[in-house]
Amino acid sequence: MDEELRSLTLRLRQESGAVPAFERLVATDDVDALAGVLTEPGQQLWARELAAFRLGLARDRRAFEALVLLLNHRDPPRCASAAYALARLGDPRTARAAAALATNELRVAYAFHPVRLLVELRAPEAVPALITTLRRRLRPHDPYRRVALACVDGLGALGDARARPVLDEALAHPVLAEAAVRALGRIPKQR
């Protein structure tokens, strides 16, 4: 069993109280049954999350909307699971959705996992979204340092020269300086 699926299963088994419906969702290989959970009214959040995650791993695009909603959830483990499944789903809409979530200033507290997903996808939307998000985090007294660090690390991993100016700005921020030096070191020098 996939390690992320095992972790999700343990978390949701506890959340669900290990009811028979949970065990059926864990055991089924019927993607139509899983997709039905996403559209049936009255389904518990744990059931929707489990169904969407399993469909994502199966590369079934019916999971996309549910996974994007979970990627923007207030509960970090749900966001992490959604990001993992979205990265494996293979839906071309994923990068655009992750970029929209990462740059949404009203939901910046939940931008960490969308930022990391963008880096994993290495999509064309990644660098511009991370630059935008990081630039906003460089304001004085910004409380979202974890998001800023994810952007700095991600821009270093992506190695795109367009990130140099914002990473140079990040050097002036003590919390980000060390990570910015590492990130700048990963970007090839221009000739």
C-alpha positions in Angstrom: 0.0 0.0 0.0 1.2 3.5 -0.9 2.6 5.2 2.3 0.5 8.3 1.8 -2.6 6.1 1.4 -1.7 4.2 4.5 -1.3 7.4 6.5 -4.6 8.8 5.1 -6.4 5.6 5.9 -5.2 5.6 9.5 -6.2 9.2 10.0 -9.6 8.8 8.4 -10.3 5.4 10.1 -10.0 7.3 13.4 -12.0 10.2 12.2 -14.8 8.0 10.9 -14.9 5.7 13.9 -14.1 2.8 11.6 -17.7 2.5 10.6 -18.6 -0.2 8.0 -19.0 2.4 5.3 -15.3 3.4 5.8 -14.1 -0.1 5.5 -16.1 -0.5 2.3 -14.5 2.6 0.8 -11.1 1.4 1.7 -11.6 -2.1 0.2 -13.5 -1.2 -3.0 -11.8 -1.1 -6.4 -14.9 0.2 -8.0 -14.0 3.7 -9.3 -17.7 4.4 -10.1 -18.6 3.7 -6.5 -15.9 6.1 -5.3 -17.0 8.8 -7.7 -20.6 8.4 -6.4 -19.4 9.3 -3.0 -18.3 12.7 -4.4 -21.8 13.5 -5.8 -24.1 11.9 -3.3 -25.7 14.4 -0.9 -25.0 14.0 2.8 -21.6 12.3 2.6 -19.2 12.8 5.5 -16.0 14.8 4.8 -13.9 11.8 5.6 -15.8 9.8 2.9 -15.4 12.4 0.3 -11.7 12.8 1.1 -11.0 9.1 0.9 -12.9 8.7 -2.3 -11.2 11.7 -3.9 -7.8 10.6 -2.8 -8.3 7.1 -4.2 -9.6 8.4 -7.5 -6.7 10.7 -7.7 -4.3 7.9 -7.3 -6.3 6.0 -10.0 -5.9 9.0 -12.3 -9.6 9.4 -12.5 -10.4 13.1 -13.3 -13.7 13.0 -11.5 -11.7 13.6 -8.3 -10.3 17.0 -9.5 -12.9 19.4 -8.0 -13.0 17.6 -4.6 -9.2 17.5 -4.4 -8.9 21.2 -5.2 -11.4 22.0 -2.4 -9.4 19.8 0.0 -6.2 21.5 -1.1 -7.6 24.7 0.2 -8.9 23.2 3.5 -8.1 24.7 6.9 -6.8 21.2 8.1 -3.2 20.8 7.0 -3.3 16.9 6.7 -6.2 17.2 4.3 -4.3 19.8 2.2 -1.2 17.5 2.2 -3.2 14.5 1.1 -5.0 16.5 -1.6 -1.7 17.8 -2.9 -0.3 14.3 -3.1 -3.3 13.0 -5.0 -3.4 16.0 -7.3 0.2 15.5 -8.2 -0.6 12.0 -9.3 -4.0 12.7 -11.0 -2.4 14.1 -14.2 -5.2 16.6 -14.8 -4.0 19.6 -16.9 -6.1 22.0 -14.8 -4.1 21.2 -11.6 -1.3 23.7 -12.0 -3.7 26.6 -12.8 -5.8 25.7 -9.7 -2.8 25.4 -7.5 -1.4 28.8 -8.8 -4.8 30.5 -8.1 -4.8 29.1 -4.5 -1.2 30.0 -3.9 -1.7 33.6 -5.0 -5.0 34.2 -3.3 -4.2 36.7 -0.6 -7.5 36.0 1.2 -6.4 32.4 1.7 -2.7 32.8 2.1 -2.7 31.0 5.5 -3.5 27.8 3.4 -1.0 28.5 0.6 1.8 26.2 1.8 0.5 23.0 0.1 -0.5 24.7 -3.2 3.0 26.2 -3.3 4.7 22.8 -2.8 2.4 21.2 -5.3 3.4 23.8 -7.9 7.0 23.0 -7.3 6.4 19.3 -7.7 4.4 19.8 -10.9 7.1 22.0 -12.4 4.4 23.6 -14.5 4.8 26.9 -16.4 2.5 28.5 -13.8 4.8 27.6 -10.9 7.6 30.3 -11.1 5.3 33.3 -11.7 2.9 32.2 -8.9 5.8 31.6 -6.4 7.4 34.9 -7.3 4.0 36.7 -6.7 3.4 34.9 -3.4 6.9 35.4 -2.1 7.0 39.1 -3.0 3.8 39.6 -0.9 5.4 37.8 2.0 8.3 40.2 2.0 6.2 42.9 3.6 7.2 44.0 7.1 5.6 41.8 9.9 4.1 39.3 7.5 3.0 36.3 9.6 3.2 33.7 6.9 6.9 32.8 7.0 6.2 29.1 6.4 4.6 30.0 3.1 7.5 32.4 2.3 10.1 29.7 3.0 8.2 27.2 0.8 8.4 29.8 -2.0 12.1 30.4 -1.5 12.9 26.7 -1.4 10.6 26.1 -4.4 12.1 28.8 -6.5 15.5 27.3 -5.8 14.4 23.8 -6.8 12.9 25.2 -10.0 16.1 27.0 -10.8 14.6 29.7 -13.0 16.5 32.9 -13.4 13.3 34.9 -13.2 13.4 34.3 -9.5 16.7 36.1 -8.9 15.3 39.5 -8.1 12.7 38.4 -5.5 15.3 36.0 -4.0 17.7 38.9 -3.7 15.0 40.8 -1.9 14.5 37.8 0.4 18.1 38.1 1.5 17.2 41.2 3.6 14.8 39.1 5.7 16.6 37.2 8.5 14.2 34.4 8.6 14.5 33.8 4.8 18.2 34.8 4.2 19.8 31.4 4.6 17.2 29.7 2.4 17.5 32.5 -0.2 21.3 32.0 -0.4 20.8 28.3 -1.0 18.1 29.0 -3.6 20.2 31.5 -5.4 23.0 29.0 -5.5 20.8 26.6 -7.3 19.9 29.0 -10.1 22.4 28.8 -13.0 24.4 32.0 -13.5 23.6 34.0 -16.6 26.4 34.4 -19.1 
